[in-house]
């Protein structure tokens, strides 16, 4: 009998949330480890609409970056500090 629980879950992102994630990765703000942490935390979100929106994406990414602030590359930390308001304000 097959396992009723899928081993992989997919996230539905709205256009703005997807764009923000793409920009953060392309700009180098999220390396592979940070992106994996963001994705893991997004899987824990259960919005009523079933869609991860920009507000949820910002909150999750900001939390991950804040919690790992002391482990960030100094240049990345400087850039994130300068752009924090633009990205998460």
C-alpha positions as CSV (number, residue, x, y, z in Angstrom):
1,X,0.0,0.0,0.0
2,X,1.5,3.4,-1.0
3,X,2.4,5.9,1.7
4,X,-0.5,8.5,1.8
5,X,1.9,11.3,2.9
6,X,3.9,12.7,0.0
7,X,7.6,12.9,0.6
8,X,7.9,16.2,-1.3
9,X,5.6,19.1,-0.9
10,X,5.4,21.9,-3.4
11,X,4.8,25.6,-2.5
12,X,2.5,27.9,-4.4
13,X,4.0,31.4,-4.5
14,X,2.3,34.5,-5.8
15,X,4.2,36.5,-8.4
16,X,5.6,39.0,-5.9
17,X,6.8,36.4,-3.5
18,X,8.5,34.4,-6.3
19,X,10.1,37.6,-7.7
20,X,11.5,38.6,-4.3
21,X,13.0,35.1,-3.8
22,X,14.5,35.2,-7.3
23,X,16.0,38.6,-6.7
24,X,17.5,37.6,-3.4
25,X,19.1,34.5,-4.9
26,X,20.3,36.3,-8.0
27,X,21.8,39.2,-5.9
28,X,23.6,36.7,-3.7
29,X,21.7,37.5,-0.6
30,X,20.6,33.8,-0.2
31,X,23.3,31.1,-0.7
32,X,22.3,27.5,-1.0
33,X,22.1,27.0,2.8
34,X,20.0,30.1,3.4
35,X,17.7,29.2,0.5
36,X,17.2,25.7,1.9
37,X,16.4,27.2,5.3
38,X,13.9,29.6,3.7
39,X,12.3,26.8,1.7
40,X,12.0,24.6,4.8
41,X,10.3,27.4,6.8
42,X,8.0,28.2,3.9
43,X,6.8,24.6,4.0
44,X,5.7,25.2,7.6
45,X,3.4,28.1,6.5
46,X,-0.2,27.4,6.1
47,X,-1.9,30.5,4.7
48,X,-5.7,30.4,4.4
49,X,-5.4,31.1,0.7
50,X,-2.9,28.3,0.2
51,X,-0.6,30.8,-1.5
52,X,2.6,32.1,-0.1
53,X,2.4,35.9,-0.6
54,X,4.9,38.7,-0.4
55,X,4.3,39.4,3.3
56,X,4.9,35.8,4.2
57,X,8.0,35.6,2.0
58,X,9.4,38.8,3.5
59,X,8.8,37.6,7.1
60,X,10.4,34.2,6.5
61,X,13.4,35.5,4.7
62,X,13.9,38.3,7.3
63,X,13.7,35.7,10.1
64,X,16.3,33.4,8.5
65,X,18.7,36.3,7.8
66,X,18.3,37.7,11.3
67,X,18.8,34.4,13.0
68,X,21.9,33.7,10.9
69,X,23.3,37.2,11.0
70,X,26.4,36.3,13.0
71,X,27.3,33.6,10.4
72,X,26.8,35.8,7.3
73,X,29.8,36.7,5.1
74,X,30.8,40.2,6.2
75,X,30.2,41.7,2.7
76,X,26.8,40.0,2.5
77,X,25.9,41.3,6.0
78,X,26.9,44.9,4.9
79,X,24.8,44.7,1.8
80,X,21.8,43.2,3.6
81,X,22.1,45.9,6.3
82,X,22.1,48.6,3.7
83,X,19.2,47.2,1.8
84,X,17.1,45.9,4.7
85,X,14.5,48.7,4.5
86,X,14.1,48.2,0.7
87,X,13.8,44.5,1.0
88,X,11.7,44.1,4.1
89,X,10.3,47.5,4.9
